[in-house]
Amino acid sequence: MKIRNRTLALTIAMASLTVAQGIQAGTKLKDDKWKEFTPDAATQDLNVRPDSFYNLGMGLRGWTHHSNWGFVKLKKGNTVTITATTTVTDMHPGIAVWLVPQGRGITDKLWNYDHFYKQWGDIYMKDLKDADNGDAPIPGTMKWTFITNGFDRDGMGDSLPADYDQSGVNRVLDGTVGSVSVTFTAPAKGYYKFVVGGINPGASLIDTTSGKPKEELEKVTVTVDFPD
């Protein structure tokens, strides 16, 4: 069968390479790539690449090292809203949220898969190797339970290119360009991990020479609306 979609072909090639190598690589988030949000620190700035949430070169997945991450500790039944807003022209933020249980046999919440993340589903990996430390074993199993996602659909025109118009990622039209909010009720007590990045950047964020999104990090202000 001839594969006509270049992105699909890349996804298959990357998956084949991982299987061939027999290695699932992980990386621990550096201090400048994550922040914990609390009622006393409910609004913070995160710096991300404009194509980091949904990167065409990563098989429509997010780019671990060019996104930024947040954590919130919640009780079962807490309802929270996470909002990501930017004043950067042509920047469209996206958010995805997971429950990341902690405890015996589970990787620390700061561990991620080394290259990309799946914004639309559970993540379960074991026998991970530390890509930053000579492929040393990472203790525990990475277990993330998907909660919700969404991206800023405003200002992208009447129709999206087919690569971006996927059912796994929620398109949020709230009338405000450069802003997106997701709301969820915590199904269990514990830590919730969320990622923020950019998707489908507009013309001012495209390099005119290469035709690819610019590599500079852009500021996104994130607010977690905690319950009283």
Secondary structure, DSSP 8 states (H G I E B T S, - for coil): -----HHHHHHHHHHHHHHHHT-EEEEE--GGGEEE-BTTB-EEEEEE-TTSSSBGGGTTBEEGGGSEEEEEEE-TT-EEEEEEE--STT--EEEEEEE---STTB--TTEEESSEE-TTS-EEE-SEEETTTTTEE--SBEEEEEEEEEEE-TTS-SS--TTT--TTS-EE--S-TTEEEEEEE-SSSEEEEEEEEE-S--GGGB-TTT-SB----EEEEEEEE---
